[in-house]
Amino acid sequence: MEAIIIKPNEENVEVIERDKPFKLEELQKLVGGLIEVVPDRIDLRNINGHETGSTGVGKLMVVNEEGLILDLPYNEQATNLLTYFNPYGIRGTAVLMDEGLLE
């Protein structure tokens, strides 16, 4: 299973191969605070040239729950993956992963 780390203002994504679920503390460190799981209404077919082969079914996006309040940088790449309108977009780092990686 893999997790894809999308940081704001960066073109490249980081792909992490995992064989065990993330612990809460690991996800909090990646997103820089409390986590929020974005519903599976995301389209992951192509993330900046990284072909995932998935339409988002069975995938999760984890973000910083307080990204807007903390005025974290807008993450255009992660926001563009949403299949629904979000007027504020994703703020800060986003972690895309298989559902099986969420403990």
Kinemage of the C-alpha trace (Angstrom):
@kinemage 1
@onewidth
@group {chain A} dominant
@subgroup {mainchain}
@vectorlist {calphas} color= white
{ca met a 1} P 0.000 0.000 0.000
{ca glu a 2} L 1.162 3.510 -0.593
{ca ala a 3} L 0.644 6.964 0.791
{ca ile a 4} L 1.148 10.098 -1.270
{ca ile a 5} L 2.257 13.260 0.498
{ca ile a 6} L 1.216 16.478 -1.252
{ca lys a 7} L 2.732 19.644 0.163
{ca pro a 8} L 1.475 23.102 -0.785
{ca asn a 9} L 3.539 25.126 -3.241
{ca glu a 10} L 5.487 22.086 -4.420
{ca glu a 11} L 5.126 20.385 -7.782
{ca asn a 12} L 6.494 17.003 -6.786
{ca val a 13} L 4.750 14.551 -4.511
{ca glu a 14} L 6.381 12.094 -2.137
{ca val a 15} L 5.285 8.470 -2.381
{ca ile a 16} L 5.732 6.305 0.708
{ca glu a 17} L 5.330 2.528 0.579
{ca arg a 18} L 3.744 1.194 3.790
{ca asp a 19} L 3.069 -2.309 4.998
{ca lys a 20} L 1.377 -1.251 8.235
{ca pro a 21} L -1.145 1.452 9.189
{ca phe a 22} L -0.069 4.929 10.242
{ca lys a 23} L -0.302 5.721 13.934
{ca leu a 24} L -2.223 8.870 14.836
{ca glu a 25} L 0.972 10.618 15.895
{ca glu a 26} L 2.612 9.902 12.528
{ca leu a 27} L -0.275 11.489 10.627
{ca gln a 28} L -0.334 14.476 12.972
{ca lys a 29} L 3.359 15.016 12.315
{ca leu a 30} L 2.871 14.811 8.535
{ca val a 31} L 0.036 17.380 8.464
{ca gly a 32} L 1.376 19.525 11.302
{ca gly a 33} L -1.480 19.206 13.793
{ca leu a 34} L -4.865 17.635 14.394
{ca ile a 35} L -6.061 15.428 11.556
{ca glu a 36} L -9.268 15.492 9.557
{ca val a 37} L -10.254 12.749 7.141
{ca val a 38} L -11.691 14.114 3.900
{ca pro a 39} L -14.545 12.019 2.471
{ca asp a 40} L -13.682 9.617 -0.333
{ca arg a 41} L -15.028 12.003 -2.963
{ca ile a 42} L -11.609 12.438 -4.499
{ca asp a 43} L -10.231 11.621 -7.919
{ca leu a 44} L -6.759 10.138 -7.706
{ca arg a 45} L -6.227 9.003 -11.276
{ca asn a 46} L -3.320 11.338 -11.873
{ca ile a 47} L -1.441 13.347 -9.276
{ca asn a 48} L 1.114 15.565 -10.970
{ca gly a 49} L 2.240 12.819 -13.298
{ca his a 50} L 2.065 10.034 -10.694
{ca glu a 51} L -0.456 7.548 -12.092
{ca thr a 52} L -2.262 5.883 -9.180
{ca gly a 53} L -4.579 3.718 -11.260
{ca ser a 54} L -7.397 4.594 -8.898
{ca thr a 55} L -10.520 6.700 -9.085
{ca gly a 56} L -10.395 7.274 -5.334
{ca val a 57} L -12.536 4.351 -4.197
{ca gly a 58} L -11.002 2.947 -1.025
{ca lys a 59} L -8.760 5.985 -0.638
{ca leu a 60} L -8.663 8.675 2.034
{ca met a 61} L -7.219 12.162 2.205
{ca val a 62} L -5.960 13.292 5.603
{ca val a 63} L -5.392 17.008 6.215
{ca asn a 64} L -4.814 19.399 9.102
{ca glu a 65} L -8.193 19.955 10.739
{ca glu a 66} L -7.291 23.547 11.611
{ca gly a 67} L -5.628 24.408 8.313
{ca leu a 68} L -7.969 27.309 7.577
{ca ile a 69} L -7.905 28.694 11.128
{ca leu a 70} L -4.095 28.508 11.198
{ca asp a 71} L -3.955 30.149 7.757
{ca leu a 72} L -1.839 27.342 6.341
{ca pro a 73} L -0.836 27.717 2.682
{ca tyr a 74} L -3.441 26.833 0.071
{ca asn a 75} L -2.739 23.407 -1.450
{ca glu a 76} L -3.902 23.718 -5.036
{ca gln a 77} L -2.832 20.226 -6.058
{ca ala a 78} L -4.770 18.536 -3.216
{ca thr a 79} L -7.800 20.808 -3.710
{ca asn a 80} L -7.949 19.885 -7.402
{ca leu a 81} L -8.405 16.228 -6.429
{ca leu a 82} L -11.731 16.934 -4.721
{ca thr a 83} L -14.802 15.984 -6.745
{ca tyr a 84} L -17.020 18.427 -4.852
{ca phe a 85} L -16.865 22.191 -4.412
{ca asn a 86} L -14.954 23.406 -1.368
{ca pro a 87} L -14.860 27.222 -1.237
{ca tyr a 88} L -11.818 27.272 1.070
{ca gly a 89} L -9.820 24.442 -0.474
{ca ile a 90} L -7.292 22.230 1.251
{ca arg a 91} L -4.814 24.073 3.448
{ca gly a 92} L -1.408 22.665 4.329
{ca thr a 93} L -0.035 19.208 3.615
{ca ala a 94} L -2.398 16.450 2.461
{ca val a 95} L -1.791 12.719 2.825
{ca leu a 96} L -3.567 10.448 0.329
{ca met a 97} L -3.695 6.799 1.258
{ca asp a 98} L -5.498 3.495 1.120
{ca glu a 99} L -8.188 3.098 3.783
{ca gly a 100} L -6.181 0.202 5.187
{ca leu a 101} L -3.407 2.590 6.244
{ca leu a 102} L -5.625 4.434 8.719
{ca glu a 103} L -5.394 2.825 12.139
